[in-house]
Amino acid sequence: MSVYILAALAAWISSQGAKYVFQVARTRSLADWRQLYTSGGMPSAHSATMVALTTVIGLKDGVETGLFGLSVLVTGIVMYDAVMVRRSSGLQGEALRELITEVKSTLKMAKVAKGHEPLEVLVGALLGGLVGYIVFLATI
């Protein structure tokens, strides 16, 4: 398997697993398996995945390459989007659900996908950097 795909996959699995562990610690229940595949929460799987990929590209191909520059740019966009755009739309979705409930509307409740708090993105990025570095070392 490609070291790039391996790093991204390992970071995604690690971050989704961490979400489950945090949820178990918070609720003291093993029942919430949704944490293994849902978006939002601590840490950001999107950030972890992209930073792991960017880390491997930088270590394997060099930080002077166009591919590394492109990866840094896309990673920044993903992280910005997680905090600013997805978080805002999640808050708006929650407000709409409250309004629908308050006015006793017959509209079907939409699913609300929350974005991330800045700390969740930061922790995801740190996890991704660590996972990317470990995967790189394990494959040289």
N, C-alpha and C positions, 0 to 999 in steps of 0.2 A: 504494500500500500504506500502511496505517496506520503512523504513526511509532512507535506502541507495539509493534506486531508486528515492525516492521523492527528496532527496538532489541533486542528479545528474540532474534530470529533471528540478528542480527549477533553478539550476545554468545555465543550457543550455538555458532555456527560458529567464532568466534574461539577460544573455550575448547577445543573439541574439536580444532581444528587445533593449538593449543598443546600439548595432550596428546600428539599424534602427534609433534610436533617434540621434545618432552622425551624421548619413548620412543626416537626415532631417535638422539638425542644419548647416551642412556644405553646403548643396545645396539649402536650403530653399524650398524644394519640398517634397511632401508626396508620390511621385510616385514610389520611388525605393523600392518596397516590397521585392525584392530579398535579401535584407540585413537580412530578417527574417530567411533565411535558408542557405545562402552561407557561405563558410569557408573563413578565412582570415579577417583582419580588427580588429578594436578596439571595445571591448576587445576580447581576445582569448576565444572562447567558449570551446575548447578542454581543455584548462588550467582550466577554471572555473569549468567545469564538474568534472574533476579529483580531483581538490583540494577540492571541496565540498564533494565528496565521501570520500576522505582520512580524511577530518576533522571529518566527522560523525563516521567513523570507529575508529579514535583515541579517540573521546569523548565517544562513546558507548561501544566499546570493549577494549579500553586501548591502550596506545602507546607501550606497551611491547609485544603485540601479533604479531605472524607471519603475520597475515592478514594485520595489519597496516604497517609492514615492506614491505610487497609485494606491498601494495598500494602506499607507498612513492616511491618505486623503479619505478613502472609503471608510476606514475605521473611525475617523473623526466624525464623518457624516452619520454613521450608525449610532455613535455614542450621543451626539447632539440630538438626533431624532428621538432616541430613547428617553432623554430627559425633557426635551422641550415639546416636541410634537405629539408623541404617543402619550406622554403624561397629561398634557392638556386635553387631548381627546378623551382620555379615560375619565378625567375629572368632569368634563362636559357630559359624558355618558352617564356617570353617576347622578349628576344633577337632573338629567332628563328622566332617569328611572324614578327619582324621588318625586318629580313633578307629575309623572304619569300615575304614580300611586296616590299622590295627594288629591288629584282631580278625579280619581276613580275612573280613569279612562279604560276603554276596552282594547287599547292598543297592546300588541304583543310586546313583552319586555325584551329588549335587545340585550345581547351579551355585551358586557363592558370589559374591554381589555385595557388594563392599566399599563402605563409606562413605568418609568423608574424614577426614584429619588436620586439625586446626585451621588450620594454615598453608595447606593446599589451599583451604579455604573462604575464608580471608582474601584470598589471591591471586585467587580467582575473583570475590570481591566488588570488589576494586580494578579488575580487568579490566572487570567489568560497569559500574562507575561511569564508567570512561573511555570505553567503547563507547557507553553511553547518552548521555554528554555530546557525543561526536563526532556521533552520529546526530542529536541535537537540533539542533546547530549546522548540520549539513548540510541540514536540512529547514526552516529558518526563512527 
